[in-house]
């Protein structure tokens, strides 16, 4: 028996993939579009299950899954309000492969178990999962950003349990999965919050934004630059030079901070493209070239090339789909009678 105040649900499928996979697809449709993989052909077995626990605004999943591909498309993230950051700890089997809209260095080598993959639910991605077990933590964006200023840059980052901090984190999560049934509600809440602190600390250290006074300064500067960029995305004069001049910062120090993005210019372009995707869906009556120009893209053809290169779809196509994407998704109609606690609060 769980203590009062800990919201719980569970679900599982087992058996012939022709029957079990569609049931899993239906259940997961509030978060991901789950697709089959060749390994599930010819009547293969597909087993998957989860147990979900929620305390306040933090949600923890203990999940086992069979092979599949889970997709959050650009159109989906541009119409949903889900902005949580998920942290996925792979404890058994082969860790899932992150196939976002931009390749990352860690995709060229096989990550080890245990390892933790961070995902920004406000960005499109494709996740190729194998048979195994993972522990998933969904954390509100505002909570993460108190310690990690640019939560979007966590998308696709991965850390392995090869430091004292990450090994402590893995031990804590495994203990939580074993003991949560016996915890009081307040104790569970404390354990959830400790998990968040450890997760953010591990990824901050991996990004070089924690550990000493210099790291604290880097984190503060990083947050300052990100806020300035967000506030001036529609300013045609926004550029690395304008940021450096406005904030009185050196080019070399800022470039090192944004090396993960390919430099500050690449970061600005990525944020403008992501904002353009949202506006293409939100404003179907505006011309594509007007949206592009409003975000500093004065050349329509270069904007189209950059957008397609980033998201594998032309902005004109996304814009044309906007009326359909803005309609109430079919899964909301199908599950209108579900209990509100069926999934994390952000996924109702």
C-alpha distance (Angstrom), angle and dihedral (degrees) to the residues before:
residue distance angle dihedral
X1 . . .
X2 3.79 . .
X3 3.77 120.3 .
X4 3.83 116.2 -100.9
X5 3.80 110.5 -91.6
X6 3.81 95.8 38.5
X7 3.81 106.7 105.0
X8 3.79 112.3 -146.1
X9 3.79 138.8 -177.8
X10 3.78 134.6 160.6
X11 3.78 138.5 -168.0
X12 3.78 136.7 178.1
X13 3.79 143.5 174.9
X14 3.77 129.8 -163.5
X15 3.77 137.2 177.6
X16 3.79 139.2 27.1
X17 3.83 108.2 25.7
X18 3.81 90.4 -137.6
X19 3.81 87.7 70.5
X20 3.80 106.3 21.2
X21 3.83 98.0 47.5
X22 3.85 95.4 56.5
X23 3.81 89.6 50.9
X24 3.81 90.1 51.1
X25 3.81 91.1 46.8
X26 3.78 90.1 52.7
X27 3.80 93.7 49.7
X28 3.80 95.1 45.8
X29 3.81 94.4 44.9
X30 3.79 91.2 97.7
X31 3.81 89.1 67.8
X32 3.81 110.7 16.2
X33 3.79 140.1 13.6
X34 3.81 101.0 -122.7
X35 3.79 117.6 -151.5
X36 3.82 130.1 -170.8
X37 3.80 123.7 -113.9
X38 3.83 129.1 -145.2
X39 3.83 90.6 -98.7
X40 3.83 88.4 70.3
X41 3.80 96.2 59.2
X42 3.81 125.6 110.6
X43 3.80 97.6 34.1
X44 3.79 97.2 -54.1
X45 3.81 120.4 172.8
X46 3.79 119.0 -100.8
X47 3.81 118.6 -169.1
X48 3.80 123.6 178.2
X49 3.80 137.2 152.7
X50 3.77 143.6 161.7
X51 3.77 140.8 -163.9
X52 3.81 114.3 -155.2
X53 3.81 127.2 -159.6
X54 3.81 124.9 -175.9
X55 3.80 129.3 -171.5
X56 3.81 114.7 178.9
X57 3.82 105.8 -46.8
X58 3.83 97.7 -20.8
X59 3.80 121.6 93.6
X60 3.79 129.0 -167.5
X61 3.82 126.1 -166.4
X62 3.78 127.8 -165.6
X63 3.80 100.8 -162.6
X64 3.78 138.3 178.3
X65 3.76 118.0 -169.4
X66 3.76 143.3 179.0
X67 3.81 124.4 -137.4
X68 3.81 114.1 -59.3
X69 3.79 144.4 127.5
X70 3.82 117.9 -112.9
X71 3.81 117.6 -160.6
X72 3.79 134.8 -166.8
X73 3.79 104.1 -173.4
X74 3.79 126.8 -152.1
X75 3.79 90.6 -113.0
X76 3.78 91.1 52.0
X77 3.79 97.3 50.3
X78 3.82 90.4 44.8
X79 3.81 91.9 58.3
X80 3.81 101.4 37.0
X81 3.78 126.1 77.1
X82 3.82 94.5 -143.0
X83 3.80 107.8 126.7
X84 3.81 102.5 155.8
X85 3.79 122.6 132.4
X86 3.79 113.9 -127.1
X87 3.79 123.6 -154.5
X88 3.80 114.4 -159.8
X89 3.80 119.3 -162.4
X90 3.81 113.3 -164.7
X91 3.80 109.3 -152.9
X92 3.81 103.0 161.9
X93 3.79 133.7 29.8
X94 3.80 127.0 5.2
X95 3.83 113.9 -28.4
X96 3.80 115.3 -112.8
X97 3.80 118.6 -97.4
X98 3.80 117.7 -120.4
X99 3.79 111.8 -138.7
X100 3.75 103.6 177.6
X101 3.77 127.6 163.6
X102 3.81 88.1 -86.5
X103 3.78 126.8 47.1
X104 3.79 117.0 -121.5
X105 3.76 130.0 -156.9
X106 3.81 95.1 -113.4
X107 3.81 91.0 60.9
X108 3.81 89.6 73.9
X109 3.78 94.3 66.0
X110 3.78 132.9 46.6
X111 3.83 110.9 -103.6
X112 3.76 117.0 -134.9
X113 3.79 131.0 -123.3
X114 2.93 121.2 -77.5
X115 3.81 100.1 40.1
X116 3.81 134.0 137.4
X117 3.81 125.3 -133.7
X118 3.81 120.1 -163.9
X119 3.81 120.2 -150.8
X120 3.78 130.8 -172.6
X121 3.81 106.0 -142.5
X122 3.81 88.3 -155.2
X123 3.82 91.3 67.3
X124 3.80 129.6 68.2
X125 3.77 118.2 -108.0
X126 3.78 145.2 155.6
X127 3.81 120.0 -137.6
X128 3.80 120.6 -163.3
X129 3.80 106.9 -156.2
X130 3.78 128.7 -166.4
X131 3.78 129.7 -161.9
X132 3.78 108.2 -67.6
X133 3.78 149.5 88.6
X134 3.79 128.7 -77.9
X135 3.79 136.7 177.1
X136 3.82 112.0 -141.8
X137 3.79 127.4 -163.0
X138 3.82 121.4 -167.4
X139 3.81 113.1 -158.9
X140 3.82 127.2 -177.3
X141 3.78 111.6 -107.9
X142 3.82 93.3 -124.2
X143 3.81 90.4 57.4
X144 3.81 92.3 52.3
X145 3.79 93.6 45.2
X146 3.79 92.4 57.4
X147 3.81 86.4 74.2
X148 3.83 103.6 16.8
X149 3.82 107.8 44.5
X150 3.81 98.2 -160.8
X151 3.79 105.6 43.7
X152 3.82 90.6 172.6
X153 3.80 90.1 68.1
X154 3.81 89.5 63.1
X155 3.81 89.7 70.9
X156 3.80 107.6 119.5
X157 3.80 95.8 0.1
X158 3.78 115.0 138.9
X159 3.79 133.3 -167.1
X160 3.78 127.1 -169.2
X161 3.78 126.0 -143.6
X162 3.80 95.3 -107.4
X163 3.82 100.9 115.6
X164 3.82 131.2 65.9
X165 3.81 89.8 -109.5
X166 3.80 96.1 51.6
X167 3.81 92.6 42.3
X168 3.81 88.7 52.8
X169 3.80 89.2 49.7
X170 3.79 92.8 51.9
X171 3.82 91.8 48.1
X172 3.80 90.3 49.2
X173 3.83 93.1 51.0
X174 3.79 93.7 46.5
X175 3.80 90.7 49.1
X176 3.82 90.0 49.0
X177 3.81 91.2 52.8
X178 3.82 90.2 52.2
X179 3.79 99.0 42.1
X180 3.80 106.5 35.2
X181 3.80 92.8 95.7
X182 3.80 89.4 62.3
X183 3.81 98.5 41.7
X184 3.77 125.6 105.1
X185 3.78 114.5 -122.0
X186 3.82 94.1 -105.7
X187 3.81 91.8 46.7
X188 3.79 90.4 50.2
X189 3.81 90.1 49.7
X190 3.81 90.8 51.0
X191 3.80 90.4 49.3
X192 3.82 91.4 49.3
X193 3.81 91.4 50.9
X194 3.80 91.3 47.5
X195 3.80 88.1 52.8
X196 3.81 90.8 53.7
X197 3.81 91.6 50.0
X198 3.82 91.5 50.5
X199 3.81 92.8 46.2
X200 3.79 94.2 50.5
X201 3.82 91.3 44.0
X202 3.82 91.4 52.3
X203 3.80 94.0 50.4
X204 3.80 93.1 41.5
X205 3.80 89.4 54.7
X206 3.81 90.9 47.3
X207 3.82 88.9 53.1
X208 3.82 92.5 46.9
X209 3.81 92.8 -115.0
X210 3.79 98.9 119.8
X211 3.77 142.4 38.1
X212 3.81 106.4 76.7
X213 3.79 144.6 13.2
X214 3.80 92.3 -79.0
X215 3.79 90.1 52.7
X216 3.80 89.9 51.5
X217 3.79 89.4 53.8
X218 3.82 90.9 48.4
X219 3.80 90.6 50.7
X220 3.81 91.6 49.9
X221 3.82 92.5 49.1
X222 3.80 91.2 45.3
X223 3.80 90.9 53.7
X224 3.80 91.7 45.8
X225 3.81 92.2 53.6
X226 3.82 92.9 46.1
X227 3.80 92.1 51.5
X228 3.81 91.3 48.2
X229 3.80 91.7 50.8
X230 3.81 93.1 48.6
X231 3.81 91.5 49.7
X232 3.83 92.4 51.6
X233 3.82 103.9 37.7
X234 3.81 90.2 117.6
X235 3.78 93.3 45.8
X236 3.83 108.2 105.4
X237 3.79 89.5 -150.4
X238 3.81 94.8 59.2
X239 3.81 109.8 124.0
X240 3.80 138.1 134.1
X241 3.80 87.9 -92.7
X242 3.81 93.2 53.1
X243 3.81 90.9 48.8
X244 3.79 93.0 49.9
X245 3.78 91.8 46.9
X246 3.80 95.4 46.4
X247 3.80 94.7 47.0
X248 3.81 97.0 35.0
X249 3.80 93.8 -126.2
X250 3.80 132.5 148.2
X251 3.80 119.8 -108.6
X252 3.81 94.8 -131.5
X253 3.80 95.7 52.0
X254 3.81 93.5 47.7
X255 3.80 93.0 46.4
X256 3.81 90.5 54.9
X257 3.80 90.6 51.5
X258 3.81 91.6 53.3
X259 3.79 97.6 38.2
X260 3.81 89.1 111.7
X261 3.82 88.0 62.7
X262 3.79 94.6 44.7
X263 3.80 93.1 -99.7
X264 3.79 135.7 -47.1
X265 3.82 94.4 -70.7
X266 3.81 90.2 55.2
X267 3.81 90.2 47.8
X268 3.82 92.1 52.2
X269 3.79 91.4 48.7
X270 3.81 91.9 48.3
X271 3.80 92.4 51.2
X272 3.81 91.1 48.0
X273 3.80 92.0 49.6
X274 3.81 91.4 48.9
X275 3.81 90.7 49.8
X276 3.81 89.8 47.1
X277 3.81 89.6 55.1
X278 3.80 90.7 54.4
X279 3.81 92.8 47.0
X280 3.81 93.0 47.6
X281 3.82 87.4 60.2
X282 3.81 98.4 36.6
X283 3.81 96.1 47.6
X284 3.83 108.8 39.8
X285 3.80 91.1 161.9
X286 3.80 94.5 59.9
X287 3.78 118.7 89.0
X288 3.79 115.8 -109.0
X289 3.79 91.7 -124.6
X290 3.81 90.9 53.2
X291 3.80 91.7 53.2
X292 3.80 90.1 47.2
X293 3.80 93.5 47.6
X294 3.80 91.0 48.5
X295 3.80 88.2 59.9
X296 3.76 96.9 48.0
X297 3.83 99.4 -91.9
X298 3.79 102.6 127.3
X299 3.79 95.1 167.1
X300 3.81 110.9 69.7
X301 3.80 95.7 -161.2
X302 3.82 94.0 50.3
X303 3.81 89.5 48.4
X304 3.81 90.9 51.8
X305 3.80 91.9 48.9
X306 3.81 93.0 48.3
X307 3.80 92.7 46.6
X308 3.80 93.9 48.2
X309 3.81 91.8 45.6
X310 3.81 90.0 53.1
X311 3.81 102.0 39.7
X312 3.83 105.2 19.6
X313 3.80 91.0 -123.1
X314 3.79 132.0 87.6
X315 3.82 115.5 -113.7
X316 3.80 88.9 -125.5
X317 3.81 90.3 58.3
X318 3.81 93.5 49.3
X319 3.79 89.6 47.2
X320 3.79 91.1 51.6
X321 3.82 90.7 51.5
X322 3.81 92.0 50.1
X323 3.84 97.2 98.6
X324 3.82 90.1 53.0
X325 3.79 93.8 44.3
X326 3.80 91.5 51.0
X327 3.79 92.4 57.6
X328 3.78 120.0 96.6
X329 3.82 106.8 -83.7
X330 3.77 116.3 -111.8
X331 3.82 92.1 -119.8
X332 3.82 90.3 61.4
X333 3.79 89.5 56.7
X334 3.81 92.8 45.8
X335 3.81 93.6 48.7
X336 3.80 99.0 36.9
X337 3.80 89.9 118.9
X338 3.79 97.1 48.6
X339 3.79 119.8 117.1
X340 3.79 112.4 -94.9
X341 3.79 88.9 -121.4
X342 3.81 93.9 62.0
X343 3.81 92.5 105.1
X344 3.80 138.2 4.5
X345 3.77 113.4 -51.3
X346 3.80 91.5 -108.0
X347 3.83 90.5 54.7
X348 3.80 99.3 55.7
